């Protein structure tokens, strides 16, 4: 039987993950790289500010699911923010195994986010960090967005962080603008803010001047991501 276009997209993404694992230096996102530390700190600060405005910080007593959780980087942050229980899913089995080693009590799954392994209205916060930018198929994006909406509680929220611009050097990713985000979550209240100094600039500037990077990040046209809170109607 011929695979559907959506299944072909998932296969493409798996292949891209394999390529990155082969070609990308293992220490690309190591904590001793100042630009990675800078980007993580700035994103964490922005997330805390957004969650606080939404009345969801700290995460005490909250249930959190991270879609495309990788090796658990953001789940570890949520644990530090006092989340009660943690869950996650990622296509890459190896990343999930690394996440399980860090977070043995978390509910972690290797699988396709088009079909999440949790019941309706399970989580206070459902997050995604640069997952959608790796998906080039609109139907797949819509399926995953619908699943995120299904598992988040009616009084919960989706925490969104992803590129709003394309990467001209990588055709395997695509930025997602405000109009597309609102279309994916039609009828929802969507509050978006531009964040994150363009990573190439961060890599060039942060090792020389953290303060200089902060100044550049204050300029909206140099920010490459949208950070947002999405709520059900």
BELBELSUL-V129194 format. One record per pair of residues at least 24 apart in sequence whose C-alpha atoms are under 10 Angstrom apart, sorted by the first residue. I is the first residue (numbers start at 1). GAP is how many residues later the second one is. D is the distance in whole Angstrom. If there is no record, write none. Layout:
# BELBELSUL-V129194
I/GAP/D
I/GAP/D
This chain:
# BELBELSUL-V129194
5/132/8
5/134/9
5/135/9
6/108/10
6/130/10
6/131/7
6/132/9
6/133/7
6/134/6
6/135/10
6/137/10
7/105/10
7/133/9
8/129/10
9/126/8
9/127/7
9/128/7
9/130/10
9/131/8
10/81/9
10/102/8
10/103/10
10/104/10
10/125/8
10/126/10
10/127/9
10/130/8
11/80/10
12/122/10
12/123/9
12/124/10
12/160/9
13/78/9
13/79/10
13/121/7
13/122/7
13/123/9
13/159/8
13/160/10
14/77/7
14/78/7
16/118/9
16/156/8
16/157/10
17/74/9
17/75/8
17/117/10
18/74/9
33/170/9
33/173/9
33/174/8
34/168/9
34/169/8
34/171/10
34/172/6
34/173/6
34/174/9
34/176/9
35/164/8
35/165/9
35/166/9
35/167/6
35/168/5
35/169/8
35/170/8
35/171/5
35/172/7
35/173/10
35/175/9
35/178/9
36/163/9
36/166/8
36/167/8
36/170/9
37/169/9
38/158/10
38/159/9
38/164/8
38/165/10
38/168/7
38/169/10
38/172/8
38/175/9
38/176/9
39/156/10
39/157/7
39/158/8
39/159/9
39/160/8
39/163/8
39/164/10
39/167/10
40/33/10
40/34/10
40/156/9
42/153/8
42/154/7
42/155/9
42/172/9
42/175/10
43/118/9
43/152/8
43/153/7
43/154/10
43/182/10
43/184/8
44/30/9
44/33/8
44/34/10
46/147/9
46/148/10
46/149/8
46/150/9
46/181/8
46/182/10
47/112/8
47/113/9
47/114/9
47/180/7
47/181/9
47/182/9
48/33/9
50/109/9
50/141/9
50/142/10
50/143/9
50/177/8
50/178/7
50/179/7
51/74/10
51/106/9
51/108/8
51/177/10
51/178/8
53/176/10
54/102/10
54/103/9
54/175/8
54/177/10
56/68/9
56/69/9
56/100/9
56/101/9
57/24/8
57/25/9
57/26/9
58/24/6
58/25/8
59/24/5
59/25/7
59/26/10
59/65/9
59/66/9
60/24/6
60/25/10
61/24/8
61/63/9
62/24/9
62/61/8
62/62/6
62/63/8
62/94/10
63/24/8
63/59/8
63/60/5
63/61/5
63/62/7
63/63/9
63/89/10
63/90/10
63/93/10
64/24/8
64/42/10
64/58/9
64/59/6
64/60/6
64/61/5
64/62/6
64/63/8
64/88/9
64/92/10
64/93/10
64/94/10
65/24/8
65/41/10
65/42/9
65/43/9
65/53/10
65/57/9
65/58/7
65/59/8
65/60/6
65/61/5
65/62/6
65/63/9
65/83/9
65/86/9
65/87/9
65/93/10
66/24/9
66/42/9
66/59/8
66/60/6
66/61/5
66/62/6
66/63/8
66/82/10
66/92/10
66/93/9
67/24/10
67/45/10
67/46/7
67/49/9
67/59/7
67/60/6
67/61/5
67/62/8
67/63/10
67/64/7
67/65/10
67/77/9
67/81/8
68/24/9
68/27/10
68/28/10
68/42/9
68/43/9
68/44/9
68/45/8
68/59/9
68/60/6
68/61/7
68/62/8
68/63/6
68/64/9
69/26/8
69/27/8
69/30/8
69/39/9
69/40/9
69/41/10
69/58/9
69/59/8
69/60/8
69/61/10
69/62/9
70/24/9
70/25/5
70/26/6
70/27/9
70/28/8
70/29/7
70/40/10
70/59/10
70/61/10
71/24/5
71/25/6
71/26/7
71/27/5
71/28/4
71/29/8
71/30/9
71/31/8
71/32/10
72/24/8
72/25/10
72/26/8
72/27/5
72/28/8
72/29/10
72/30/7
72/31/8
72/34/10
72/36/9
73/26/8
73/29/9
74/53/9
74/54/9
74/55/8
75/24/9
75/27/10
75/28/8
75/31/9
75/52/10
76/26/8
76/27/8
79/24/9
83/41/10
83/42/10
85/38/9
86/37/9
86/39/10
87/31/9
87/36/9
87/39/9
88/25/10
88/28/9
88/29/10
88/38/9
88/39/9
88/40/10
89/24/7
89/27/8
89/28/9
90/41/10
112/32/9
113/27/9
113/28/10
113/30/8
113/31/6
113/32/9
113/34/8
113/35/9
114/25/10
114/26/7
114/27/8
114/28/9
114/29/5
114/30/5
114/31/8
114/32/8
114/33/7
114/34/9
115/28/8
115/29/8
115/31/10
115/32/7
115/33/10
116/28/8
116/31/6
116/32/8
116/34/9
116/35/8
117/30/10
117/34/9
118/29/10
118/32/9
118/33/7
118/34/10
119/31/8
119/32/6
119/33/9
120/27/9
120/28/10
120/29/9
120/30/5
120/31/4
120/32/7
120/33/8
120/34/10
121/27/10
121/28/8
121/29/6
121/30/5
121/31/5
121/32/4
121/33/7
121/34/9
121/35/9
122/28/9
122/29/5
122/30/6
122/31/6
122/32/10
122/34/9
123/25/10
123/27/10
123/28/6
123/29/5
123/30/6
123/31/9
123/32/10
123/33/7
123/34/9
123/35/10
124/27/9
124/28/6
124/29/6
124/30/9
124/31/7
124/32/4
124/33/6
124/34/8
125/26/9
125/27/7
125/28/8
125/30/10
125/31/6
125/32/5
125/33/6
125/34/7
125/104/10
125/105/10
125/106/10
126/25/8
126/26/6
126/27/9
126/30/8
126/31/7
126/32/5
126/33/6
126/34/9
126/104/10
127/25/10
127/30/8
127/31/6
127/32/4
127/33/6
127/34/8
127/102/9
127/103/10
128/30/8
128/31/6
128/32/5
128/33/6
128/34/8
129/30/8
129/31/6
129/32/5
129/33/6
129/34/9
129/98/9
130/30/8
130/31/6
130/32/4
130/33/7
130/43/10
130/45/9
130/46/10
130/95/9
130/96/10
131/29/10
131/30/9
131/31/7
131/32/9
131/42/10
132/28/10
132/29/9
132/30/7
132/31/9
132/41/9
132/42/8
132/43/8
132/44/8
132/49/10
133/28/10
133/29/7
133/30/6
133/31/8
133/32/9
133/33/9
133/34/10
133/39/9
133/40/5
133/41/5
133/42/6
133/43/7
134/28/10
134/29/10
134/37/10
134/38/7
134/39/5
134/40/7
134/41/9
135/37/8
135/38/7
135/39/8
135/40/10
136/35/9
136/36/7
136/37/7
136/38/7
136/39/10
138/42/10
138/46/9
139/45/10
141/40/10
141/43/7
142/39/10
142/41/9
142/42/6
142/43/8
143/41/9
144/40/9
145/36/9
145/39/6
145/40/7
146/38/8
146/39/8
146/40/10
148/37/10
149/36/8
149/39/10
149/81/9
149/82/9
149/83/8
150/82/10
152/79/9
152/80/9
153/78/9
153/79/9
154/77/8
154/78/6
154/79/8
155/76/8
155/77/8
155/78/9
156/73/10
156/74/9
156/75/7
156/76/8
157/32/10
157/33/10
157/71/10
157/72/6
157/73/6
157/74/5
157/75/7
158/27/10
158/32/9
158/70/8
158/71/6
158/72/5
158/73/6
158/74/9
159/68/8
159/69/6
159/70/5
159/71/7
159/72/9
160/30/10
160/31/10
160/32/9
160/65/10
160/66/7
160/67/5
160/68/5
160/69/6
160/70/7
161/31/9
161/32/10
161/33/10
161/34/9
161/35/10
161/64/7
161/65/6
161/66/4
161/67/6
161/68/9
162/32/10
162/33/10
162/34/10
162/62/8
162/63/5
162/64/6
162/65/7
162/66/9
163/31/9
163/32/9
163/33/9
163/35/10
163/60/9
163/61/6
163/62/4
163/63/6
163/64/9
164/30/8
164/31/10
164/59/9
164/60/6
164/61/5
164/62/6
164/63/9
165/33/10
165/58/9
165/59/6
165/60/7
165/61/9
166/58/9
167/57/10
175/49/9
175/50/8
175/51/10
176/49/9
176/50/8
177/48/9
177/49/8
178/48/8
178/50/10
181/45/10
181/47/10
181/49/9
182/48/9
185/45/8
185/46/9
185/47/8
185/48/10
186/46/9
186/47/9
187/44/9
187/45/7
187/46/6
188/41/10
188/42/7
188/43/6
188/44/5
188/45/5
189/40/8
189/41/6
189/42/5
189/43/7
189/44/6
190/38/7
190/39/6
190/40/5
190/41/7
190/42/9
190/43/10
191/35/10
191/36/8
191/37/5
191/38/5
191/39/6
191/40/9
192/33/10
192/34/6
192/35/6
192/36/4
192/37/7
192/38/9
193/27/10
193/30/10
193/32/8
193/33/5
193/34/5
193/35/6
193/36/9
194/25/10
194/26/7
194/27/9
194/28/9
194/29/6
194/30/7
194/31/6
194/32/5
194/33/6
194/34/9
195/24/10
195/25/8
195/26/10
195/27/9
195/28/5
195/29/7
195/30/5
195/31/6
195/32/6
195/33/10
196/24/9
196/26/8
196/27/5
196/28/6
196/29/6
196/30/8
196/31/9
197/24/9
197/25/6
197/26/5
197/27/6
197/28/8
198/24/6
198/25/6
198/26/5
198/27/8
199/24/9
199/25/8
